[in-house]
């Protein structure tokens, strides 16, 4: 089986062109994502035959074998992969996901690998205060096609490592949730995300979109203006319009390809 290794701001994936979802099972995905005994990745992206007028369909399998609805960094990687395979240096690739279809504008000219994605409407749901082993934590829930819990403040890595897994699996979230640890400063956001099914990653595209949407809803940042979201792996530019639709702009890169026995 041929595979391609891609990354988007260090969020790395094994990309496989597949005729159907059975090509890579969750069990095999776990083995492939193992960084010591496999290829190593945050997840597997299956590029499947199109449906509903899209160019391709994307299925995401996390490193633990779970299947999320969408992946912002992953969709940029898939769009770039499809463009490369079809010889498109600049153009639009439409990628369908379990959270809906997205139009992805690819610019893979000289110095390229930049993909701008219409991520759809972000639904800001409201504030919650939860008890985490005796610690009261206030957060805002949001839906970017997948679930998010957004916290604002100053967080040390120890806070992320302690609160991330406990909030991600809190009984309040029966499907689990991604957890965003964010700080707004000078019109930008510093962000670290504990991803459901993965843990701390270098970047999270849906998390960046959800966080900016929540910040706009709270009046912390303006709408209709690109916001720089600084993640451990680099920067995404997120714009939230008046209807809460998110536009995400960021890089993707093919690292190498190979064959899996």
C-alpha positions in Angstrom: 0.0 0.0 0.0 1.4 3.4 -1.0 1.3 6.2 1.5 2.2 9.9 1.6 3.4 11.7 4.7 2.1 15.2 5.1 2.2 17.9 7.7 0.4 21.1 8.5 2.2 23.2 11.1 3.7 20.0 12.5 0.4 18.2 12.8 1.4 15.2 10.8 -0.6 12.6 8.8 -0.3 9.4 6.8 -2.3 10.0 3.6 -3.7 7.0 1.7 -5.6 7.0 -1.5 -8.3 4.3 -0.8 -11.2 2.8 -2.7 -13.2 2.4 0.5 -13.0 3.0 4.3 -11.9 -0.6 4.9 -8.5 0.0 3.3 -7.1 1.1 6.7 -8.9 -0.2 9.8 -8.7 1.7 13.2 -6.5 -1.1 14.5 -4.1 -0.7 11.6 -4.2 3.1 11.9 -3.0 2.8 15.5 -0.1 0.6 14.4 0.8 2.9 11.5 0.7 6.0 13.8 3.0 4.5 16.4 6.1 6.7 16.4 8.4 3.8 17.5 7.2 0.8 15.6 5.2 2.4 12.7 5.4 5.3 10.3 4.5 7.8 13.1 1.7 10.4 12.8 -1.1 12.1 14.6 -3.6 10.3 12.4 -4.4 8.6 9.0 -6.2 10.5 6.3 -8.1 8.3 3.8 -8.7 10.0 0.5 -11.9 8.3 -0.8 -14.1 8.5 -3.9 -16.2 11.6 -4.2 -19.8 12.0 -3.2 -22.3 14.9 -3.4 -20.4 16.7 -6.1 -17.1 17.0 -4.2 -13.7 16.1 -5.7 -12.9 13.6 -2.9 -14.1 12.5 0.5 -11.8 12.5 3.6 -12.0 10.1 6.5 -9.8 10.8 9.5 -8.6 8.1 11.9 -6.8 9.4 15.0 -3.7 7.9 16.4 -5.8 6.0 19.0 -8.1 4.6 16.3 -11.0 6.9 17.0 -12.7 8.7 14.1 -13.4 12.4 14.4 -15.8 14.3 12.2 -13.2 16.7 10.7 -9.7 17.9 10.9 -8.6 21.4 9.8 -4.9 20.7 9.3 -5.8 17.4 7.7 -8.2 18.9 5.2 -5.4 21.3 4.0 -3.1 18.3 3.6 -5.7 16.3 1.6 -6.5 19.3 -0.6 -2.8 19.8 -1.4 -2.4 16.1 -2.0 -5.3 16.0 -4.5 -3.9 19.1 -6.3 -0.5 17.5 -6.6 -1.8 14.3 -7.9 -4.0 16.1 -10.5 -1.2 18.5 -11.5 -3.0 21.6 -10.2 -0.7 24.3 -8.9 -3.5 26.8 -8.2 -7.2 26.0 -8.0 -10.1 24.9 -5.8 -10.4 21.4 -4.4 -13.7 20.4 -2.8 -13.3 18.0 0.1 -16.2 16.2 1.7 -16.0 15.2 5.4 -18.3 13.8 8.0 -18.9 17.5 9.1 -19.8 18.6 5.6 -18.0 19.7 2.4 -15.4 22.5 2.2 -14.0 24.4 -0.7 -10.2 24.5 -0.4 -8.3 27.1 -2.5 -4.8 25.7 -3.1 -1.8 27.8 -4.0 1.1 25.5 -4.7 3.2 27.8 -6.9 6.8 28.7 -6.1 7.1 29.0 -2.3 3.5 27.7 -2.1 1.7 24.9 -0.2 -0.8 27.5 1.1 -4.4 26.4 1.4 -7.4 28.5 2.3 -10.4 26.6 3.5 -14.0 27.6 4.0 -14.6 25.8 7.3 -18.3 26.5 7.6 -20.3 28.1 10.4 -18.9 27.9 13.9 -21.6 27.4 16.5 -20.7 29.0 19.8 -22.9 27.2 22.4 -22.3 28.8 25.7 -20.3 28.9 29.0 -19.9 26.1 31.4 -18.2 25.8 34.8 -17.1 22.3 35.5 -15.5 20.5 38.5 -12.2 18.8 37.7 -11.1 16.9 40.7 -12.1 19.8 43.0 -10.9 22.5 40.7 -13.5 24.8 39.1 -12.9 25.4 35.4 -14.9 27.9 33.3 -14.9 27.3 29.5 -17.0 28.0 26.4 -18.3 25.2 24.2 -18.3 25.5 20.5 -19.0 23.2 17.5 -16.8 23.4 14.4 -18.4 20.2 13.0 -16.6 18.6 15.9 -16.7 19.5 19.6 -14.5 22.1 21.4 -14.1 23.5 24.9 -12.3 26.9 24.8 -10.5 28.3 27.8 -9.0 31.8 28.0 -6.2 32.7 30.4 -2.5 32.2 31.0 -1.7 28.4 31.1 1.5 26.6 31.8 2.3 23.3 30.1 1.5 21.6 33.3 -2.1 23.1 33.2 -2.5 21.7 29.7 -1.2 18.2 30.6 -3.4 18.1 33.7 -6.6 19.7 32.5 -6.5 18.5 28.9 -7.2 14.8 29.3 -9.6 15.4 32.2 -11.8 17.9 30.3 -11.6 15.9 27.0 -13.2 12.9 28.8 -15.4 14.8 31.3 -18.9 13.3 31.7 -20.3 16.6 30.4 -19.0 15.6 27.0 -20.2 12.1 26.2 -18.5 12.1 22.8 -15.4 13.7 24.2 -14.1 17.1 23.2 -11.1 19.0 22.0 -9.8 21.4 24.6 -8.3 24.8 23.6 -6.0 26.7 26.0 -5.9 30.2 24.6 -4.6 33.7 25.4 -5.7 36.8 23.5 -2.9 39.4 23.2 -2.6 42.4 20.8 -5.3 41.2 18.4 -3.8 37.7 18.1 -4.2 34.4 19.9 -1.6 32.1 21.5 -3.1 28.6 21.4 -2.3 25.1 22.6 -4.8 22.3 21.9 -5.4 19.0 23.6 -7.0 17.0 20.7 -9.5 14.3 21.4 -8.0 11.0 20.6 -4.4 12.4 20.2 -3.3 14.6 23.0 -1.3 17.8 22.6 -0.6 18.4 19.0 1.6 21.0 17.2 -1.5 22.6 15.7 -5.3 22.1 15.4 -7.2 23.8 12.6 -10.7 23.3 13.8 -9.6 24.3 17.3 -8.1 27.6 15.9 -11.4 28.3 14.1 -13.5 27.5 17.2 -11.3 29.6 19.4 -11.4 32.7 17.2 -15.2 32.3 16.9 -15.6 32.3 20.6 -13.3 35.3 21.0 -15.4 37.2 18.5 -18.6 36.3 20.2 -17.2 37.6 23.5 -16.1 40.8 21.9 -12.4 40.1 22.4 -11.6 40.2 18.7 -13.3 41.8 15.6 -15.1 39.9 13.0 -14.3 40.2 9.2 -10.6 40.6 10.1 -7.9 37.9 9.8 -6.7 36.9 13.2 -3.2 35.4 13.7 -3.4 32.2 15.8 0.0 31.2 17.0 0.3 27.5 17.7 3.3 25.5 18.7 3.9 24.5 15.0 3.3 27.9 13.5 0.6 30.3 12.5 -2.9 30.1 11.0 -4.9 33.1 9.9 -8.6 32.8 10.8 -11.3 35.1 9.7 -14.8 34.9 11.2 -17.6 36.7 9.3 -20.8 38.2 10.4 -22.6 34.8 10.1 -19.8 33.1 12.2 -18.4 31.4 9.1 -14.7 30.7 9.4 -12.0 31.0 6.7 -8.8 29.3 7.6 -5.5 30.0 5.8 -2.3 28.1 6.4 0.4 25.8 5.0 0.6 22.1 4.2 3.6 20.2 3.0 4.3 16.8 1.5 7.2 15.3 3.4 7.8 12.0 1.7 6.1 8.9 0.3 6.7 5.2 0.7 5.2 1.7 0.7 3.7 -0.2 3.6 4.1 -3.9 3.5 
